[in-house]
Amino acid sequence: MNTLPVFFKPILWSYDFTSCNPRKMKKTIISQSLNYGSTLHWKWIKSFYGQKEVFLIFSSLPKTEIKEKTRKLAELYFS
């Protein structure tokens, strides 16, 4: 799959959505989903990338890149 579901469009507002490739933009999509997405986005990234991969990407992000409250919830959800 090289396209994202349309419900990602609002959280990827600063990108040309039609050219957003979920495989090439994995880090960005995970980061934006964690910060600005709903449980729908979180479930999709977990299903598409796998829980382990999402956690690895999430763990590699600088602490300042993910909101503090979101970071705590993501640690519980993806670990």
N, CA, C and O atoms as a Tripos MOL2 file, in Angstrom:
@<TRIPOS>MOLECULE
protein
  316   315    79     0     0
PROTEIN
NO_CHARGES

@<TRIPOS>ATOM
      1 N           0.8520   -1.1810    0.0000 N.3       1 MET1
      2 CA          0.0000    0.0000    0.0000 C.3       1 MET1
      3 C           0.8970    1.2430    0.0000 C.2       1 MET1
      4 O           1.7680    1.3820    0.8590 O.2       1 MET1
      5 N           0.6870    2.1190   -0.9380 N.am      2 ASN2
      6 CA          1.4910    3.3320   -1.0340 C.3       2 ASN2
      7 C           0.6830    4.5970   -0.8020 C.2       2 ASN2
      8 O           1.1650    5.7000   -1.0620 O.2       2 ASN2
      9 N          -0.5370    4.4470   -0.3180 N.am      3 THR3
     10 CA         -1.3610    5.6170   -0.0140 C.3       3 THR3
     11 C          -1.8710    5.5150    1.4180 C.2       3 THR3
     12 O          -2.0070    4.4290    1.9820 O.2       3 THR3
     13 N          -2.1440    6.6660    1.9740 N.am      4 LEU4
     14 CA         -2.6820    6.7280    3.3300 C.3       4 LEU4
     15 C          -4.1890    6.8830    3.2840 C.2       4 LEU4
     16 O          -4.7260    7.4340    2.3230 O.2       4 LEU4
     17 N          -4.8820    6.4010    4.3140 N.am      5 PRO5
     18 CA         -6.3150    6.6750    4.4070 C.3       5 PRO5
     19 C          -6.5420    8.1870    4.5150 C.2       5 PRO5
     20 O          -5.7090    8.9110    5.0610 O.2       5 PRO5
     21 N          -7.6540    8.6430    3.9980 N.am      6 VAL6
     22 CA         -7.9410   10.0770    3.9450 C.3       6 VAL6
     23 C          -7.9980   10.7130    5.3430 C.2       6 VAL6
     24 O          -7.7910   11.9200    5.4700 O.2       6 VAL6
     25 N          -8.2720    9.9320    6.3820 N.am      7 PHE7
     26 CA         -8.3520   10.5140    7.7230 C.3       7 PHE7
     27 C          -6.9940   11.0180    8.2310 C.2       7 PHE7
     28 O          -6.9320   11.6520    9.2850 O.2       7 PHE7
     29 N          -5.9150   10.7470    7.5030 N.am      8 PHE8
     30 CA         -4.6080   11.2810    7.8650 C.3       8 PHE8
     31 C          -4.3950   12.7070    7.3630 C.2       8 PHE8
     32 O          -3.4980   13.4040    7.8370 O.2       8 PHE8
     33 N          -5.1950   13.1340    6.4300 N.am      9 LYS9
     34 CA         -4.9990   14.4440    5.8020 C.3       9 LYS9
     35 C          -4.9300   15.5900    6.8200 C.2       9 LYS9
     36 O          -4.0370   16.4300    6.7020 O.2       9 LYS9
     37 N          -5.8240   15.6660    7.8100 N.am     10 PRO10
     38 CA         -5.7600   16.7810    8.7730 C.3      10 PRO10
     39 C          -4.4810   16.8150    9.6270 C.2      10 PRO10
     40 O          -4.0500   17.8900   10.0430 O.2      10 PRO10
     41 N          -3.8780   15.6570    9.8870 N.am     11 ILE11
     42 CA         -2.6760   15.6760   10.7300 C.3      11 ILE11
     43 C          -1.3900   15.7980    9.9120 C.2      11 ILE11
     44 O          -0.2980   15.9050   10.4690 O.2      11 ILE11
     45 N          -1.5300   15.7800    8.6150 N.am     12 LEU12
     46 CA         -0.3820   15.9700    7.7190 C.3      12 LEU12
     47 C          -0.5950   17.2430    6.9010 C.2      12 LEU12
     48 O          -0.2770   17.2910    5.7130 O.2      12 LEU12
     49 N          -1.1350   18.2690    7.5520 N.am     13 TRP13
     50 CA         -1.5130   19.5250    6.9000 C.3      13 TRP13
     51 C          -0.3560   20.2290    6.2040 C.2      13 TRP13
     52 O          -0.5800   20.9620    5.2400 O.2      13 TRP13
     53 N           0.8400   20.0340    6.6520 N.am     14 SER14
     54 CA          1.9760   20.7610    6.0640 C.3      14 SER14
     55 C           2.6640   19.9870    4.9400 C.2      14 SER14
     56 O           3.7270   20.3870    4.4660 O.2      14 SER14
     57 N           2.0560   18.8840    4.5180 N.am     15 TYR15
     58 CA          2.6170   18.0530    3.4470 C.3      15 TYR15
     59 C           1.6300   17.9740    2.2900 C.2      15 TYR15
     60 O           0.4270   18.1530    2.4770 O.2      15 TYR15
     61 N           2.1440   17.7080    1.1000 N.am     16 ASP16
     62 CA          1.2790   17.4370   -0.0430 C.3      16 ASP16
     63 C           0.7330   16.0310    0.1560 C.2      16 ASP16
     64 O           1.4240   15.0460   -0.1020 O.2      16 ASP16
     65 N          -0.4910   15.9460    0.6090 N.am     17 PHE17
     66 CA         -1.0610   14.6680    1.0150 C.3      17 PHE17
     67 C          -1.0590   13.6390   -0.1090 C.2      17 PHE17
     68 O          -0.8680   12.4490    0.1400 O.2      17 PHE17
     69 N          -1.2680   14.0850   -1.3310 N.am     18 THR18
     70 CA         -1.3330   13.1480   -2.4480 C.3      18 THR18
     71 C           0.0030   12.4500   -2.7030 C.2      18 THR18
     72 O           0.0430   11.3850   -3.3180 O.2      18 THR18
     73 N           1.0910   13.0510   -2.2280 N.am     19 SER19
     74 CA          2.3960   12.4150   -2.4330 C.3      19 SER19
     75 C           2.9610   11.7980   -1.1500 C.2      19 SER19
     76 O           4.1280   11.4080   -1.1180 O.2      19 SER19
     77 N           2.1570   11.7050   -0.1060 N.am     20 CYS20
     78 CA          2.5990   11.0840    1.1430 C.3      20 CYS20
     79 C           2.6010    9.5640    0.9860 C.2      20 CYS20
     80 O           1.5580    8.9420    0.7810 O.2      20 CYS20
     81 N           3.7720    8.9940    1.0860 N.am     21 ASN21
     82 CA          3.9350    7.5530    0.9630 C.3      21 ASN21
     83 C           4.1810    6.9810    2.3630 C.2      21 ASN21
     84 O           5.1660    7.3470    3.0060 O.2      21 ASN21
     85 N           3.3060    6.0910    2.8470 N.am     22 PRO22
     86 CA          3.4590    5.5840    4.2160 C.3      22 PRO22
     87 C           4.7500    4.8100    4.4610 C.2      22 PRO22
     88 O           5.2140    4.7290    5.5980 O.2      22 PRO22
     89 N           5.3220    4.2510    3.4280 N.am     23 ARG23
     90 CA          6.5830    3.5130    3.6070 C.3      23 ARG23
     91 C           7.7710    4.4680    3.6760 C.2      23 ARG23
     92 O           8.6650    4.2930    4.5050 O.2      23 ARG23
     93 N           7.7800    5.4670    2.8150 N.am     24 LYS24
     94 CA          8.9030    6.4130    2.7750 C.3      24 LYS24
     95 C           8.8390    7.4450    3.8970 C.2      24 LYS24
     96 O           9.8670    7.9930    4.2930 O.2      24 LYS24
     97 N           7.6450    7.7130    4.4090 N.am     25 MET25
     98 CA          7.4560    8.7590    5.4300 C.3      25 MET25
     99 C           7.0970    8.1570    6.7890 C.2      25 MET25
    100 O           6.3970    8.7850    7.5840 O.2      25 MET25
    101 N           7.5710    6.9600    7.0500 N.am     26 LYS26
    102 CA          7.1950    6.2290    8.2650 C.3      26 LYS26
    103 C           7.4070    7.0590    9.5380 C.2      26 LYS26
    104 O           6.4950    7.1780   10.3560 O.2      26 LYS26
    105 N           8.5800    7.6200    9.7050 N.am     27 LYS27
    106 CA          8.9000    8.3810   10.9160 C.3      27 LYS27
    107 C           7.9720    9.5830   11.0670 C.2      27 LYS27
    108 O           7.4680    9.8470   12.1590 O.2      27 LYS27
    109 N           7.7470   10.3040    9.9870 N.am     28 THR28
    110 CA          6.8790   11.4830   10.0270 C.3      28 THR28
    111 C           5.4490   11.0960   10.3490 C.2      28 THR28
    112 O           4.8000   11.7390   11.1750 O.2      28 THR28
    113 N           4.9580   10.0610    9.7110 N.am     29 ILE29
    114 CA          3.5750    9.6390    9.9290 C.3      29 ILE29
    115 C           3.3710    9.1510   11.3570 C.2      29 ILE29
    116 O           2.3460    9.4480   11.9720 O.2      29 ILE29
    117 N           4.3140    8.4230   11.8800 N.am     30 ILE30
    118 CA          4.2070    7.9630   13.2710 C.3      30 ILE30
    119 C           4.2670    9.1470   14.2230 C.2      30 ILE30
    120 O           3.4530    9.2360   15.1420 O.2      30 ILE30
    121 N           5.1960   10.0390   14.0250 N.am     31 SER31
    122 CA          5.3380   11.2090   14.8900 C.3      31 SER31
    123 C           4.0790   12.0890   14.8640 C.2      31 SER31
    124 O           3.5740   12.4910   15.9120 O.2      31 SER31
    125 N           3.5890   12.3770   13.6760 N.am     32 GLN32
    126 CA          2.3820   13.2150   13.5430 C.3      32 GLN32
    127 C           1.1730   12.5090   14.1430 C.2      32 GLN32
    128 O           0.3310   13.1470   14.7740 O.2      32 GLN32
    129 N           1.0840   11.2030   13.9520 N.am     33 SER33
    130 CA         -0.0340   10.4410   14.5130 C.3      33 SER33
    131 C          -0.0210   10.4750   16.0340 C.2      33 SER33
    132 O          -1.0620   10.6360   16.6710 O.2      33 SER33
    133 N           1.1580   10.3240   16.6030 N.am     34 LEU34
    134 CA          1.2590   10.3430   18.0580 C.3      34 LEU34
    135 C           0.8980   11.7160   18.6210 C.2      34 LEU34
    136 O           0.1690   11.8080   19.6090 O.2      34 LEU34
    137 N           1.3910   12.7630   18.0120 N.am     35 ASN35
    138 CA          1.1530   14.1130   18.5240 C.3      35 ASN35
    139 C          -0.2380   14.6530   18.2430 C.2      35 ASN35
    140 O          -0.8300   15.3030   19.1050 O.2      35 ASN35
    141 N          -0.7670   14.3990   17.0640 N.am     36 TYR36
    142 CA         -1.9910   15.0730   16.6360 C.3      36 TYR36
    143 C          -3.1290   14.1270   16.2810 C.2      36 TYR36
    144 O          -4.2500   14.5740   16.0390 O.2      36 TYR36
    145 N          -2.8570   12.8380   16.2460 N.am     37 GLY37
    146 CA         -3.8740   11.8910   15.8230 C.3      37 GLY37
    147 C          -4.7950   11.4420   16.9440 C.2      37 GLY37
    148 O          -4.5890   11.7390   18.1210 O.2      37 GLY37
    149 N          -5.8020   10.7250   16.5320 N.am     38 SER38
    150 CA         -6.7610   10.1400   17.4760 C.3      38 SER38
    151 C          -6.4410    8.6450   17.6240 C.2      38 SER38
    152 O          -5.4540    8.1520   17.0770 O.2      38 SER38
    153 N          -7.2810    7.9490   18.3620 N.am     39 THR39
    154 CA         -7.0750    6.5110   18.4990 C.3      39 THR39
    155 C          -7.1890    5.8160   17.1450 C.2      39 THR39
    156 O          -6.5860    4.7630   16.9390 O.2      39 THR39
    157 N          -7.9450    6.3870   16.2320 N.am     40 LEU40
    158 CA         -8.0400    5.8360   14.8780 C.3      40 LEU40
    159 C          -6.6690    5.8140   14.1990 C.2      40 LEU40
    160 O          -6.3040    4.8190   13.5730 O.2      40 LEU40
    161 N          -5.9180    6.8970   14.3210 N.am     41 HIS41
    162 CA         -4.5710    6.9710   13.7460 C.3      41 HIS41
    163 C          -3.6210    5.9980   14.4460 C.2      41 HIS41
    164 O          -2.8240    5.3190   13.8000 O.2      41 HIS41
    165 N          -3.7170    5.9430   15.7580 N.am     42 TRP42
    166 CA         -2.8410    5.0580   16.5290 C.3      42 TRP42
    167 C          -3.0900    3.6000   16.1540 C.2      42 TRP42
    168 O          -2.1460    2.8250   15.9990 O.2      42 TRP42
    169 N          -4.3550    3.2300   16.0090 N.am     43 LYS43
    170 CA         -4.6770    1.8540   15.6280 C.3      43 LYS43
    171 C          -4.1620    1.5460   14.2270 C.2      43 LYS43
    172 O          -3.6600    0.4510   13.9740 O.2      43 LYS43
    173 N          -4.2870    2.5140   13.3140 N.am     44 TRP44
    174 CA         -3.8300    2.2890   11.9460 C.3      44 TRP44
    175 C          -2.3180    2.0980   11.8880 C.2      44 TRP44
    176 O          -1.8410    1.1660   11.2410 O.2      44 TRP44
    177 N          -1.5510    2.9760   12.5620 N.am     45 ILE45
    178 CA         -0.0900    2.8310   12.5030 C.3      45 ILE45
    179 C           0.3480    1.5280   13.1710 C.2      45 ILE45
    180 O           1.3050    0.8930   12.7280 O.2      45 ILE45
    181 N          -0.3450    1.1350   14.2250 N.am     46 LYS46
    182 CA         -0.0170   -0.1310   14.8950 C.3      46 LYS46
    183 C          -0.2990   -1.3120   13.9650 C.2      46 LYS46
    184 O           0.4820   -2.2610   13.9050 O.2      46 LYS46
    185 N          -1.4000   -1.2490   13.2550 N.am     47 SER47
    186 CA         -1.7650   -2.3100   12.3180 C.3      47 SER47
    187 C          -0.8510   -2.3260   11.0920 C.2      47 SER47
    188 O          -0.4280   -3.3950   10.6520 O.2      47 SER47
    189 N          -0.5460   -1.1630   10.5450 N.am     48 PHE48
    190 CA          0.2230   -1.0680    9.3100 C.3      48 PHE48
    191 C           1.7100   -1.3540    9.5250 C.2      48 PHE48
    192 O           2.3080   -2.1310    8.7810 O.2      48 PHE48
    193 N           2.3040   -0.7280   10.5390 N.am     49 TYR49
    194 CA          3.7410   -0.8630   10.7760 C.3      49 TYR49
    195 C           4.0800   -1.9730   11.7710 C.2      49 TYR49
    196 O           5.1940   -2.4970   11.7590 O.2      49 TYR49
    197 N           3.1410   -2.3250   12.6150 N.am     50 GLY50
    198 CA          3.3900   -3.3070   13.6650 C.3      50 GLY50
    199 C           3.7780   -2.6090   14.9600 C.2      50 GLY50
    200 O           4.4630   -1.5860   14.9440 O.2      50 GLY50
    201 N           3.3450   -3.1600   16.0600 N.am     51 GLN51
    202 CA          3.5880   -2.5540   17.3670 C.3      51 GLN51
    203 C           5.0770   -2.3730   17.6490 C.2      51 GLN51
    204 O           5.4960   -1.3330   18.1560 O.2      51 GLN51
    205 N           5.8660   -3.3790   17.3210 N.am     52 LYS52
    206 CA          7.3070   -3.3250   17.5970 C.3      52 LYS52
    207 C           7.9700   -2.1920   16.8090 C.2      52 LYS52
    208 O           8.7660   -1.4330   17.3610 O.2      52 LYS52
    209 N           7.6440   -2.0820   15.5310 N.am     53 GLU53
    210 CA          8.2480   -1.0450   14.6830 C.3      53 GLU53
    211 C           7.8470    0.3560   15.1440 C.2      53 GLU53
    212 O           8.6790    1.2630   15.1790 O.2      53 GLU53
    213 N           6.5700    0.5320   15.4970 N.am     54 VAL54
    214 CA          6.1150    1.8370   15.9940 C.3      54 VAL54
    215 C           6.8700    2.1880   17.2730 C.2      54 VAL54
    216 O           7.3070    3.3260   17.4470 O.2      54 VAL54
    217 N           7.0230    1.2210   18.1610 N.am     55 PHE55
    218 CA          7.7350    1.4810   19.4090 C.3      55 PHE55
    219 C           9.1990    1.8230   19.1500 C.2      55 PHE55
    220 O           9.7470    2.7090   19.8050 O.2      55 PHE55
    221 N           9.8380    1.1360   18.2080 N.am     56 LEU56
    222 CA         11.2400    1.4370   17.8780 C.3      56 LEU56
    223 C          11.3900    2.8610   17.3390 C.2      56 LEU56
    224 O          12.2950    3.5910   17.7450 O.2      56 LEU56
    225 N          10.5040    3.2500   16.4290 N.am     57 ILE57
    226 CA         10.5410    4.6160   15.8800 C.3      57 ILE57
    227 C          10.2640    5.6190   16.9950 C.2      57 ILE57
    228 O          10.9880    6.6020   17.1520 O.2      57 ILE57
    229 N           9.2140    5.3620   17.7630 N.am     58 PHE58
    230 CA          8.8360    6.2400   18.8700 C.3      58 PHE58
    231 C          10.0020    6.4070   19.8500 C.2      58 PHE58
    232 O          10.2910    7.5200   20.2880 O.2      58 PHE58
    233 N          10.6580    5.3210   20.1890 N.am     59 SER59
    234 CA         11.7750    5.3620   21.1370 C.3      59 SER59
    235 C          12.9770    6.1180   20.5940 C.2      59 SER59
    236 O          13.7750    6.6570   21.3620 O.2      59 SER59
    237 N          13.1090    6.1590   19.2770 N.am     60 SER60
    238 CA         14.2590    6.8380   18.6720 C.3      60 SER60
    239 C          14.0510    8.3420   18.5090 C.2      60 SER60
    240 O          15.0010    9.0770   18.2380 O.2      60 SER60
    241 N          12.8130    8.7980   18.6750 N.am     61 LEU61
    242 CA         12.5360   10.2250   18.5140 C.3      61 LEU61
    243 C          13.0450   11.0050   19.7170 C.2      61 LEU61
    244 O          12.9820   10.5120   20.8440 O.2      61 LEU61
    245 N          13.5470   12.2150   19.4950 N.am     62 PRO62
    246 CA         13.9550   13.0410   20.6370 C.3      62 PRO62
    247 C          12.7570   13.2990   21.5570 C.2      62 PRO62
    248 O          11.6280   13.4420   21.0870 O.2      62 PRO62
    249 N          13.0030   13.3550   22.8350 N.am     63 LYS63
    250 CA         11.9160   13.5510   23.7990 C.3      63 LYS63
    251 C          11.1130   14.8040   23.5090 C.2      63 LYS63
    252 O           9.9150   14.8540   23.7890 O.2      63 LYS63
    253 N          11.7620   15.8190   22.9510 N.am     64 THR64
    254 CA         11.0610   17.0760   22.6640 C.3      64 THR64
    255 C          10.1550   16.9890   21.4380 C.2      64 THR64
    256 O           9.3530   17.8930   21.2030 O.2      64 THR64
    257 N          10.2670   15.9320   20.6640 N.am     65 GLU65
    258 CA          9.4610   15.8020   19.4430 C.3      65 GLU65
    259 C           8.0450   15.2960   19.7240 C.2      65 GLU65
    260 O           7.1400   15.4980   18.9140 O.2      65 GLU65
    261 N           7.8550   14.6450   20.8590 N.am     66 ILE66
    262 CA          6.5410   14.1290   21.2460 C.3      66 ILE66
    263 C           6.1120   14.8280   22.5300 C.2      66 ILE66
    264 O           6.8900   14.9450   23.4770 O.2      66 ILE66
    265 N           4.8550   15.2940   22.5490 N.am     67 LYS67
    266 CA          4.3250   15.9700   23.7360 C.3      67 LYS67
    267 C           4.4740   15.0590   24.9550 C.2      67 LYS67
    268 O           4.3300   13.8410   24.8570 O.2      67 LYS67
    269 N           4.7650   15.6720   26.1050 N.am     68 GLU68
    270 CA          5.0600   14.8850   27.3100 C.3      68 GLU68
    271 C           3.9140   13.9500   27.6940 C.2      68 GLU68
    272 O           4.1480   12.7720   27.9620 O.2      68 GLU68
    273 N           2.6860   14.4550   27.7240 N.am     69 LYS69
    274 CA          1.5440   13.6090   28.1010 C.3      69 LYS69
    275 C           1.3190   12.5100   27.0690 C.2      69 LYS69
    276 O           0.9610   11.3840   27.4130 O.2      69 LYS69
    277 N           1.5290   12.8440   25.8270 N.am     70 THR70
    278 CA          1.3740   11.8630   24.7550 C.3      70 THR70
    279 C           2.4350   10.7820   24.8750 C.2      70 THR70
    280 O           2.1490    9.6040   24.6620 O.2      70 THR70
    281 N           3.6420   11.1680   25.2110 N.am     71 ARG71
    282 CA          4.7420   10.2140   25.3440 C.3      71 ARG71
    283 C           4.4030    9.1340   26.3810 C.2      71 ARG71
    284 O           4.6440    7.9490   26.1530 O.2      71 ARG71
    285 N           3.8530    9.5490   27.5000 N.am     72 LYS72
    286 CA          3.5120    8.5890   28.5580 C.3      72 LYS72
    287 C           2.4470    7.5980   28.0880 C.2      72 LYS72
    288 O           2.5570    6.3980   28.3410 O.2      72 LYS72
    289 N           1.4270    8.0980   27.4100 N.am     73 LEU73
    290 CA          0.3810    7.2340   26.9060 C.3      73 LEU73
    291 C           0.8930    6.3050   25.8140 C.2      73 LEU73
    292 O           0.5410    5.1250   25.7820 O.2      73 LEU73
    293 N           1.7250    6.8330   24.9190 N.am     74 ALA74
    294 CA          2.2910    6.0270   23.8380 C.3      74 ALA74
    295 C           3.1800    4.9090   24.3890 C.2      74 ALA74
    296 O           3.1820    3.7990   23.8580 O.2      74 ALA74
    297 N           3.9220    5.1970   25.4340 N.am     75 GLU75
    298 CA          4.7640    4.1630   26.0500 C.3      75 GLU75
    299 C           3.9080    2.9960   26.5260 C.2      75 GLU75
    300 O           4.2850    1.8350   26.3660 O.2      75 GLU75
    301 N           2.7680    3.3060   27.1060 N.am     76 LEU76
    302 CA          1.8680    2.2570   27.5870 C.3      76 LEU76
    303 C           1.2130    1.5080   26.4290 C.2      76 LEU76
    304 O           1.0970    0.2830   26.4590 O.2      76 LEU76
    305 N           0.7890    2.2490   25.4160 N.am     77 TYR77
    306 CA          0.0430    1.6660   24.3070 C.3      77 TYR77
    307 C           0.9100    0.8140   23.3890 C.2      77 TYR77
    308 O           0.4680   -0.2340   22.9170 O.2      77 TYR77
    309 N           2.1300    1.2510   23.1320 N.am     78 PHE78
    310 CA          2.9710    0.5660   22.1520 C.3      78 PHE78
    311 C           4.0430   -0.3500   22.7350 C.2      78 PHE78
    312 O           4.7070   -1.0730   21.9920 O.2      78 PHE78
    313 N           4.2210   -0.3260   24.0690 N.am     79 SER79
    314 CA          5.2650   -1.1940   24.6310 C.3      79 SER79
    315 C           4.7120   -2.5650   24.9860 C.2      79 SER79
    316 O           5.4510   -3.4220   25.4710 O.2      79 SER79
@<TRIPOS>BOND
     1     1     2 1
     2     2     3 1
     3     3     4 2
     4     3     5 am
     5     5     6 1
     6     6     7 1
     7     7     8 2
     8     7     9 am
     9     9    10 1
    10    10    11 1
    11    11    12 2
    12    11    13 am
    13    13    14 1
    14    14    15 1
    15    15    16 2
    16    15    17 am
    17    17    18 1
    18    18    19 1
    19    19    20 2
    20    19    21 am
    21    21    22 1
    22    22    23 1
    23    23    24 2
    24    23    25 am
    25    25    26 1
    26    26    27 1
    27    27    28 2
    28    27    29 am
    29    29    30 1
    30    30    31 1
    31    31    32 2
    32    31    33 am
    33    33    34 1
    34    34    35 1
    35    35    36 2
    36    35    37 am
    37    37    38 1
    38    38    39 1
    39    39    40 2
    40    39    41 am
    41    41    42 1
    42    42    43 1
    43    43    44 2
    44    43    45 am
    45    45    46 1
    46    46    47 1
    47    47    48 2
    48    47    49 am
    49    49    50 1
    50    50    51 1
    51    51    52 2
    52    51    53 am
    53    53    54 1
    54    54    55 1
    55    55    56 2
    56    55    57 am
    57    57    58 1
    58    58    59 1
    59    59    60 2
    60    59    61 am
    61    61    62 1
    62    62    63 1
    63    63    64 2
    64    63    65 am
    65    65    66 1
    66    66    67 1
    67    67    68 2
    68    67    69 am
    69    69    70 1
    70    70    71 1
    71    71    72 2
    72    71    73 am
    73    73    74 1
    74    74    75 1
    75    75    76 2
    76    75    77 am
    77    77    78 1
    78    78    79 1
    79    79    80 2
    80    79    81 am
    81    81    82 1
    82    82    83 1
    83    83    84 2
    84    83    85 am
    85    85    86 1
    86    86    87 1
    87    87    88 2
    88    87    89 am
    89    89    90 1
    90    90    91 1
    91    91    92 2
    92    91    93 am
    93    93    94 1
    94    94    95 1
    95    95    96 2
    96    95    97 am
    97    97    98 1
    98    98    99 1
    99    99   100 2
   100    99   101 am
   101   101   102 1
   102   102   103 1
   103   103   104 2
   104   103   105 am
   105   105   106 1
   106   106   107 1
   107   107   108 2
   108   107   109 am
   109   109   110 1
   110   110   111 1
   111   111   112 2
   112   111   113 am
   113   113   114 1
   114   114   115 1
   115   115   116 2
   116   115   117 am
   117   117   118 1
   118   118   119 1
   119   119   120 2
   120   119   121 am
   121   121   122 1
   122   122   123 1
   123   123   124 2
   124   123   125 am
   125   125   126 1
   126   126   127 1
   127   127   128 2
   128   127   129 am
   129   129   130 1
   130   130   131 1
   131   131   132 2
   132   131   133 am
   133   133   134 1
   134   134   135 1
   135   135   136 2
   136   135   137 am
   137   137   138 1
   138   138   139 1
   139   139   140 2
   140   139   141 am
   141   141   142 1
   142   142   143 1
   143   143   144 2
   144   143   145 am
   145   145   146 1
   146   146   147 1
   147   147   148 2
   148   147   149 am
   149   149   150 1
   150   150   151 1
   151   151   152 2
   152   151   153 am
   153   153   154 1
   154   154   155 1
   155   155   156 2
   156   155   157 am
   157   157   158 1
   158   158   159 1
   159   159   160 2
   160   159   161 am
   161   161   162 1
   162   162   163 1
   163   163   164 2
   164   163   165 am
   165   165   166 1
   166   166   167 1
   167   167   168 2
   168   167   169 am
   169   169   170 1
   170   170   171 1
   171   171   172 2
   172   171   173 am
   173   173   174 1
   174   174   175 1
   175   175   176 2
   176   175   177 am
   177   177   178 1
   178   178   179 1
   179   179   180 2
   180   179   181 am
   181   181   182 1
   182   182   183 1
   183   183   184 2
   184   183   185 am
   185   185   186 1
   186   186   187 1
   187   187   188 2
   188   187   189 am
   189   189   190 1
   190   190   191 1
   191   191   192 2
   192   191   193 am
   193   193   194 1
   194   194   195 1
   195   195   196 2
   196   195   197 am
   197   197   198 1
   198   198   199 1
   199   199   200 2
   200   199   201 am
   201   201   202 1
   202   202   203 1
   203   203   204 2
   204   203   205 am
   205   205   206 1
   206   206   207 1
   207   207   208 2
   208   207   209 am
   209   209   210 1
   210   210   211 1
   211   211   212 2
   212   211   213 am
   213   213   214 1
   214   214   215 1
   215   215   216 2
   216   215   217 am
   217   217   218 1
   218   218   219 1
   219   219   220 2
   220   219   221 am
   221   221   222 1
   222   222   223 1
   223   223   224 2
   224   223   225 am
   225   225   226 1
   226   226   227 1
   227   227   228 2
   228   227   229 am
   229   229   230 1
   230   230   231 1
   231   231   232 2
   232   231   233 am
   233   233   234 1
   234   234   235 1
   235   235   236 2
   236   235   237 am
   237   237   238 1
   238   238   239 1
   239   239   240 2
   240   239   241 am
   241   241   242 1
   242   242   243 1
   243   243   244 2
   244   243   245 am
   245   245   246 1
   246   246   247 1
   247   247   248 2
   248   247   249 am
   249   249   250 1
   250   250   251 1
   251   251   252 2
   252   251   253 am
   253   253   254 1
   254   254   255 1
   255   255   256 2
   256   255   257 am
   257   257   258 1
   258   258   259 1
   259   259   260 2
   260   259   261 am
   261   261   262 1
   262   262   263 1
   263   263   264 2
   264   263   265 am
   265   265   266 1
   266   266   267 1
   267   267   268 2
   268   267   269 am
   269   269   270 1
   270   270   271 1
   271   271   272 2
   272   271   273 am
   273   273   274 1
   274   274   275 1
   275   275   276 2
   276   275   277 am
   277   277   278 1
   278   278   279 1
   279   279   280 2
   280   279   281 am
   281   281   282 1
   282   282   283 1
   283   283   284 2
   284   283   285 am
   285   285   286 1
   286   286   287 1
   287   287   288 2
   288   287   289 am
   289   289   290 1
   290   290   291 1
   291   291   292 2
   292   291   293 am
   293   293   294 1
   294   294   295 1
   295   295   296 2
   296   295   297 am
   297   297   298 1
   298   298   299 1
   299   299   300 2
   300   299   301 am
   301   301   302 1
   302   302   303 1
   303   303   304 2
   304   303   305 am
   305   305   306 1
   306   306   307 1
   307   307   308 2
   308   307   309 am
   309   309   310 1
   310   310   311 1
   311   311   312 2
   312   311   313 am
   313   313   314 1
   314   314   315 1
   315   315   316 2
@<TRIPOS>SUBSTRUCTURE
     1 MET1         2 RESIDUE 1 A MET
     2 ASN2         6 RESIDUE 1 A ASN
     3 THR3        10 RESIDUE 1 A THR
     4 LEU4        14 RESIDUE 1 A LEU
     5 PRO5        18 RESIDUE 1 A PRO
     6 VAL6        22 RESIDUE 1 A VAL
     7 PHE7        26 RESIDUE 1 A PHE
     8 PHE8        30 RESIDUE 1 A PHE
     9 LYS9        34 RESIDUE 1 A LYS
    10 PRO10       38 RESIDUE 1 A PRO
    11 ILE11       42 RESIDUE 1 A ILE
    12 LEU12       46 RESIDUE 1 A LEU
    13 TRP13       50 RESIDUE 1 A TRP
    14 SER14       54 RESIDUE 1 A SER
    15 TYR15       58 RESIDUE 1 A TYR
    16 ASP16       62 RESIDUE 1 A ASP
    17 PHE17       66 RESIDUE 1 A PHE
    18 THR18       70 RESIDUE 1 A THR
    19 SER19       74 RESIDUE 1 A SER
    20 CYS20       78 RESIDUE 1 A CYS
    21 ASN21       82 RESIDUE 1 A ASN
    22 PRO22       86 RESIDUE 1 A PRO
    23 ARG23       90 RESIDUE 1 A ARG
    24 LYS24       94 RESIDUE 1 A LYS
    25 MET25       98 RESIDUE 1 A MET
    26 LYS26      102 RESIDUE 1 A LYS
    27 LYS27      106 RESIDUE 1 A LYS
    28 THR28      110 RESIDUE 1 A THR
    29 ILE29      114 RESIDUE 1 A ILE
    30 ILE30      118 RESIDUE 1 A ILE
    31 SER31      122 RESIDUE 1 A SER
    32 GLN32      126 RESIDUE 1 A GLN
    33 SER33      130 RESIDUE 1 A SER
    34 LEU34      134 RESIDUE 1 A LEU
    35 ASN35      138 RESIDUE 1 A ASN
    36 TYR36      142 RESIDUE 1 A TYR
    37 GLY37      146 RESIDUE 1 A GLY
    38 SER38      150 RESIDUE 1 A SER
    39 THR39      154 RESIDUE 1 A THR
    40 LEU40      158 RESIDUE 1 A LEU
    41 HIS41      162 RESIDUE 1 A HIS
    42 TRP42      166 RESIDUE 1 A TRP
    43 LYS43      170 RESIDUE 1 A LYS
    44 TRP44      174 RESIDUE 1 A TRP
    45 ILE45      178 RESIDUE 1 A ILE
    46 LYS46      182 RESIDUE 1 A LYS
    47 SER47      186 RESIDUE 1 A SER
    48 PHE48      190 RESIDUE 1 A PHE
    49 TYR49      194 RESIDUE 1 A TYR
    50 GLY50      198 RESIDUE 1 A GLY
    51 GLN51      202 RESIDUE 1 A GLN
    52 LYS52      206 RESIDUE 1 A LYS
    53 GLU53      210 RESIDUE 1 A GLU
    54 VAL54      214 RESIDUE 1 A VAL
    55 PHE55      218 RESIDUE 1 A PHE
    56 LEU56      222 RESIDUE 1 A LEU
    57 ILE57      226 RESIDUE 1 A ILE
    58 PHE58      230 RESIDUE 1 A PHE
    59 SER59      234 RESIDUE 1 A SER
    60 SER60      238 RESIDUE 1 A SER
    61 LEU61      242 RESIDUE 1 A LEU
    62 PRO62      246 RESIDUE 1 A PRO
    63 LYS63      250 RESIDUE 1 A LYS
    64 THR64      254 RESIDUE 1 A THR
    65 GLU65      258 RESIDUE 1 A GLU
    66 ILE66      262 RESIDUE 1 A ILE
    67 LYS67      266 RESIDUE 1 A LYS
    68 GLU68      270 RESIDUE 1 A GLU
    69 LYS69      274 RESIDUE 1 A LYS
    70 THR70      278 RESIDUE 1 A THR
    71 ARG71      282 RESIDUE 1 A ARG
    72 LYS72      286 RESIDUE 1 A LYS
    73 LEU73      290 RESIDUE 1 A LEU
    74 ALA74      294 RESIDUE 1 A ALA
    75 GLU75      298 RESIDUE 1 A GLU
    76 LEU76      302 RESIDUE 1 A LEU
    77 TYR77      306 RESIDUE 1 A TYR
    78 PHE78      310 RESIDUE 1 A PHE
    79 SER79      314 RESIDUE 1 A SER
